[in-house]
Structure formats: C-alpha cells, structure tokens
Amino acid sequence: MKIVVAPDKFKGSLSGLEFCNAVEKGLLKYIPDAEIVKLPLADGGDGTVEVLKYYLEGELIFRNVNDPLGRSVKASYLYSEGKKTAYIEMAEASGISLLKGDEANPMLTSTYGTGELIKDALDKGVQHIILGIGGSATNDAGLGMARALGFVFFDQNKEQLKGLGEDLIALDSIDNSTIHPRLKEVKFEVACDVDNPLYGENGAAYIYSPQKGASPQMVLALDAGLQNFNEVVKKQFNADFQLVRGAGAAGGLGAGCILFLKARLNSGIDLIKQEARFDEQIMGSDWIITGEGKLDSQTFSGKVIRGVLDSITSQKLALFCGVVDLKKEDLEKVKIDYISQMVDYAKNLNDSIKKAGVYLQEASQEFAKTL
C-alpha cells in the first residue's frame, strides 16, 4: 500500500515535515509494510522556505539590505547551488512586520530591499527565481525593486524618482538601458494568490493599503498613482496591467514583476507542487493524507488542501486537522473519504495545539486500523 502524506503546517504547532513524521509513525505501527511518501507542502506564506529547503536542498543566504523605509535590515533567501534556484520572500526585506505600527505608511515605503535580494541571487548565477509576495508594507508597483535592478524612473522635469508609493503619481518615463545584465536570462515565477486588479475599487490601494497605514486621502492618492503608472506603461511598453488578474497583488508588485522581471504569476501551492514533482510522486498511491491546523471556509480556495484536491485522480483522501470549523453540508461538497480532528483526542483546544504531534500519531494509528 502506498500512502502519500502531503500536509500544510499546523500554524504555531507543527511544521509540515513534523506532521509527516508523526503520521508516518502512527501508520507504520499497524501497516509496517506500507510505502510512505512524505511531501510537505505550503502555499507561499509562512513555512514556505522550510518546505522548499526540503526539496531544493538549499542554504539560507543572509544579506544586509534596505527595509521598507530605507534602513538597514538583515534579510535572507533560500539558494540552491545544485538547482541554480533561489526562493525570495519579499516580506524578508519589504514586509509590514518590519515596521512598528506608527511607521506604516505606503506613501513612503519601497520594495528596494526586495530588489537587492534579487540582485544578490542574480550575481550568484541563479537561473530560476521564485518570488513570494505576501505580507508587503508597500504600494509602489515594484518601482523600488526595479530601481535596485538598474531601472531609472523620471518625472516630467527629468528628475529621478526614488521609487516610493508617493512617486507613482509623478512618474513620467522609465529608462531600462542600465538594467542588470542577467535579468533577461533568468526565469522568474511569482507566488501570488490574489486576483485583484491594479487600481479601482477592488485594486491594490483600496483593498490593501489601509492595512499598511494608509489614510483615506492616501488611498485616493495611491490609486491615482497606480492609474498613472499604468498609463506610462501603456505608452512606453504597450501593456495594460489593469487587464491582468493579480496585477494589484502586494501594492501593485504583481504588475511590477510582470513588467520588470518578465515574471509569470502563479498560485503559491502550484509553485510548491511543481518543485515537489507532486503529480509525479503521487502516481500509483492508494491514499493521500493532507491537513492543516484549521479547516474552514478558506481551505478550499487556493490553499494547500485545494492544491491536493486538484491533483487527485483515483486516490482516496484523508484529512487530519487540528480543528474542523465547517458545517457538515460544506464538507459533503468535497470528496473526503476520512476525516479526523485533533481536538477529539485532546483535553481542550490549547492542549490539542501544544501536543499536536502526539495526537496526530494517535489519529494516524486509528486511521491505520481501518485499513
């Protein structure tokens, strides 16, 4: 019997690999001859670096770069010499978590530090860069990132712009004659799980900039800036990013990645599955076990479990979750052959979080008995 274990993390409790190890122990107690394939997954958010490290056999590279406000910060990215691949999480250099509450201001923040990490990877000779763009503190359409890679931005008076959120409205032209020489040689893929347009009521500024410290007046200014950015791009490059799903991700960085990096926007889980050779690895399996800390209404839209469901052909599916917060009728819409929640084994919710590994092993044993 071949069983694939392919979970997300239990946030604050277990990593994806720890989940795999606990389930393996439980299964082998009752099915000692089972072939267990461990394929921890992630969706581009927290825990993605650890999962990719498992597949890429990479090392963390640390560099001092600019934070969203231009101060020095130590940031890291994952680098695989063997695969010539780097995974860069923009939140490391340009994330909202790097700012104190009163510092958040998307008019003044920049993705420059993310560009510095990309430049370092290019200088190392990578051929493939995966860029995660969640958790940003910025709304600069990637101008800061591009500036670090050699693009130059001018206003109407031919004065150079720094590439901050407030510079979008002043943008008049883009000079790409001095860009990093390796930019055109590298394949860029972006983990992007939102489909917001660049501007407008569902765009980057209206939907996300208030969470980054924008006042109502700033929202209007940033939205106008994104519209201006799109007009400049239309004139110079004959591209209309308002028509591109996901262009508004991370304060317009989705559009910036397509324009400046020639990147492709993909869902985070699809990119991780690609690196794990997931569809190939699950061939011939009888069961796939997946799970996450909390099974709720978001689970089946763009998350790990959704990604697993999209790959299933004839395999049966078992879900092991910390807690199930879905109505029975919602669960019945999805083909689930077995489901278990850790709170059923624990004294209470807190206990289930603290001892998730123990209860996961118990739950796996119970599951193995049914086979």
Secondary structure, DSSP 8 states (H G I E B T S, - for coil): -EEEE----BTTTB-HHHHHHHHHHHHHHH-TT-EEEE-----SSTTHHHHHHHHH--EEEEEEEE-TTS-EEEEEEEEETTTTEEEEETHHHHBGGGS-GGG--TTT---HHHHHHHHHHHHHT-SEEEEE--SB---STTHHHHHHTT-EEE-TTS-B----GGGGGG--EEE-TT--TTGGGSEEEEE------SSSTTSHHHHHGGGGT--HHHHHHHHHHHHHHHHHHHHHH---GGGSTTTTHHHHHHHHHHHHH--EEE-HHHHHHHHHTHHHHTTT-SEEEE--SEE-TTTTSSSHHHHHHHH-SS-EEEEEESEE-S-HHHHTTS--SEEEEGGGTSSSHHHHHHTHHHHHHHHHHHHHHH-
